[in-house]
Amino acid sequence: MLKKNLRENYVEKRKTLSIDEVNFLSDKIFEKFILQFNVSENQNIHIFLPISKFNEINTFSFIKQLWEMKINVFVPKIHQNKIISVKFTPQTLLKENSWGILEPVSSTNEENTFDYIITPLLYCDKNGNRIGYGKGFYDQFFKTINADAKKIGVNYFPPIDMIDDVSENDVQLDYLLIPDEMLSFFSGTSIFTK
């Protein structure tokens, strides 16, 4: 299926979720993250801030948990038409950008070396190809970071359809986390783990 059609389908599927469902499924996804990955003090994790009106996975409670674990948290900011990473603490001032996304007021790019990058998406297929909103920001961003950073997509829905129009500029994810499973793309074939 083409990206355009998958994007439309999964935007509509997300709209059907209630706020309670979004919060419940988000918590399950991050419980899965903690169980599957060796998260420890002083690691660097890059994580997005959700667009609530699009029912994106709610990362706020997870970010608080990361702070309690003494993890260094970084969030994206679009600056000069690309993603930069700004350190995110409880004191960080946020402002909504023109797309309705909360971002730090600061435009200081503070880190490009990460242990994990938790990535938003609308859809991901069984090969780790992701579909976002079509701007290509994350594909560009992935090319600027350390090669051993684990790129982890998070989604409510399992991969069913293949993306037929994958581009040479698209960067595959390493893992996909959904509420009940994790999909790994390292072996060249996908592997689900419960």
C-alpha positions as CSV (number, residue, x, y, z in Angstrom):
1,M,0.0,0.0,0.0
2,L,1.2,3.5,-0.7
3,K,2.4,5.9,2.1
4,K,-0.4,8.3,1.3
5,N,-3.1,5.7,1.8
6,L,-1.5,4.2,4.9
7,R,-1.1,7.7,6.4
8,E,-4.8,8.4,5.8
9,N,-5.9,5.1,7.2
10,Y,-3.9,5.4,10.4
11,V,-4.8,9.0,11.1
12,E,-8.4,7.8,11.0
13,K,-7.7,4.8,13.2
14,R,-6.1,7.1,15.8
15,K,-9.1,9.4,15.8
16,T,-11.3,6.6,17.1
17,L,-9.2,6.3,20.4
18,S,-10.5,7.9,23.5
19,I,-8.2,9.8,25.8
20,D,-8.4,7.0,28.3
21,E,-7.4,4.5,25.6
22,V,-4.5,6.7,24.5
23,N,-3.2,6.9,28.1
24,F,-3.7,3.2,28.8
25,L,-2.0,2.0,25.6
26,S,0.8,4.6,26.0
27,D,1.6,3.2,29.5
28,K,1.6,-0.3,28.1
29,I,4.1,0.6,25.4
30,F,6.5,2.2,27.9
31,E,6.2,-0.7,30.3
32,K,7.3,-2.8,27.3
33,F,10.2,-0.5,26.7
34,I,11.5,-0.7,30.3
35,L,11.1,-4.5,30.2
36,Q,12.9,-5.0,26.8
37,F,15.8,-2.5,27.1
38,N,18.6,-2.1,29.6
39,V,17.8,1.5,30.7
40,S,20.2,2.9,33.3
41,E,21.2,6.1,35.0
42,N,23.0,8.7,32.8
43,Q,21.9,7.3,29.5
44,N,20.8,9.7,26.8
45,I,17.3,9.2,25.5
46,H,15.7,11.3,22.8
47,I,11.9,11.3,22.9
48,F,9.2,13.3,21.2
49,L,6.5,15.4,22.9
50,P,3.1,14.3,21.7
51,I,0.6,16.2,19.6
52,S,-2.5,15.6,21.7
53,K,-5.0,16.7,19.0
54,F,-3.6,13.8,16.8
55,N,-3.9,11.2,19.7
56,E,-0.2,10.6,19.6
57,I,1.3,8.3,22.2
58,N,1.4,10.2,25.5
59,T,5.1,10.4,26.5
60,F,4.7,12.8,29.4
61,S,4.3,10.2,32.2
62,F,7.2,8.2,30.7
63,I,9.4,11.3,30.6
64,K,8.7,11.8,34.3
65,Q,9.7,8.2,35.0
66,L,13.0,8.7,33.0
67,W,13.8,11.8,35.1
68,E,13.2,9.7,38.3
69,M,15.7,7.1,36.9
70,K,18.2,9.9,36.4
71,I,18.2,9.5,32.6
72,N,19.2,12.4,30.4
73,V,16.1,13.3,28.3
74,F,16.3,15.2,25.1
75,V,13.4,16.3,22.9
76,P,13.2,17.4,19.3
77,K,12.8,21.0,18.1
78,I,12.5,22.1,14.5
79,H,15.2,24.7,13.9
80,Q,16.2,25.9,10.5
81,N,14.0,23.2,8.9
82,K,15.7,20.3,10.7
83,I,15.5,18.5,14.1
84,I,17.8,19.6,16.8
85,S,18.0,18.0,20.3
86,V,17.3,20.1,23.3
87,K,17.9,18.8,26.9
88,F,14.5,18.5,28.6
89,T,14.2,19.0,32.4
90,P,11.3,19.9,34.6
91,Q,12.5,23.5,34.3
92,T,12.5,23.6,30.5
93,L,10.2,26.3,29.1
94,L,8.0,25.0,26.3
95,K,6.1,26.8,23.5
96,E,3.7,25.5,20.9
97,N,5.1,25.8,17.3
98,S,3.1,26.5,14.1
99,W,2.2,22.7,13.8
100,G,0.8,22.6,17.3
101,I,3.8,20.7,18.8
102,L,5.2,21.7,22.1
103,E,8.9,22.5,21.8
104,P,11.6,24.0,24.1
105,V,12.0,27.7,23.9
106,S,15.8,27.2,23.7
107,S,17.3,26.5,20.3
108,T,20.6,25.1,21.6
109,N,21.4,21.7,20.0
110,E,22.8,19.9,23.1
111,E,23.4,16.3,22.0
112,N,23.7,14.1,19.0
113,T,24.9,10.9,20.8
114,F,22.0,8.8,22.2
115,D,21.4,5.3,23.6
116,Y,17.8,5.3,22.4
117,I,15.6,7.5,20.2
118,I,11.9,7.0,20.8
119,T,10.3,8.0,17.5
120,P,6.7,9.0,16.7
121,L,5.1,7.5,13.6
122,L,1.7,6.9,12.0
123,Y,2.6,3.5,10.7
124,C,5.5,1.0,10.5
125,D,5.7,-2.1,8.3
126,K,7.3,-5.5,9.1
127,N,10.6,-4.3,7.7
128,G,11.0,-1.3,10.0
129,N,10.0,1.3,7.4
130,R,8.1,4.1,9.1
131,I,5.6,6.7,7.9
132,G,5.4,10.0,9.7
133,Y,3.5,13.1,8.6
134,G,5.6,13.3,5.3
135,K,8.1,16.0,6.1
136,G,11.1,13.7,6.4
137,F,12.5,15.4,9.5
138,Y,13.3,12.1,11.3
139,D,14.9,10.5,8.3
140,Q,17.3,13.5,8.1
141,F,17.8,13.5,11.9
142,F,18.7,9.7,12.0
143,K,21.6,10.5,9.6
144,T,23.1,13.0,12.0
145,I,23.3,10.8,15.1
146,N,25.6,8.0,16.4
147,A,25.2,4.8,14.4
148,D,24.7,2.6,17.5
149,A,21.7,4.6,18.8
150,K,18.7,2.3,18.9
151,K,15.9,3.8,16.8
152,I,12.6,2.7,18.4
153,G,9.2,3.5,16.9
154,V,6.1,3.4,19.1
155,N,2.6,2.8,17.8
156,Y,-0.8,1.6,18.9
157,F,-1.2,-0.7,15.9
158,P,0.7,-3.8,14.6
159,P,2.2,-3.8,11.1
160,I,-0.1,-5.5,8.6
161,D,0.4,-3.8,5.2
162,M,3.7,-3.4,3.4
163,I,4.8,0.1,2.4
164,D,5.1,-0.1,-1.4
165,D,6.8,3.3,-2.1
166,V,9.8,3.2,0.3
167,S,12.4,5.8,-0.8
168,E,16.2,5.5,-0.7
169,N,16.1,8.4,1.8
170,D,13.9,6.5,4.3
171,V,15.8,5.3,7.3
172,Q,14.5,2.0,8.8
173,L,13.8,1.7,12.5
174,D,15.6,-0.9,14.7
175,Y,12.6,-1.8,16.8
176,L,8.8,-1.2,16.9
177,L,7.0,-1.2,20.3
178,I,3.2,-1.7,20.3
179,P,1.2,-2.3,23.5
180,D,1.7,-6.1,23.7
181,E,4.7,-6.8,21.6
182,M,8.1,-5.7,20.3
183,L,9.3,-6.1,16.7
184,S,13.0,-6.3,16.0
185,F,14.4,-5.5,12.6
186,F,18.1,-6.3,13.3
187,S,18.3,-9.7,11.7
188,G,17.0,-8.6,8.3
189,T,13.7,-10.3,9.1
190,S,11.3,-9.1,11.7
191,I,10.9,-10.9,15.0
192,F,8.0,-10.4,17.4
193,T,8.6,-10.9,21.1
194,K,5.8,-10.9,23.7
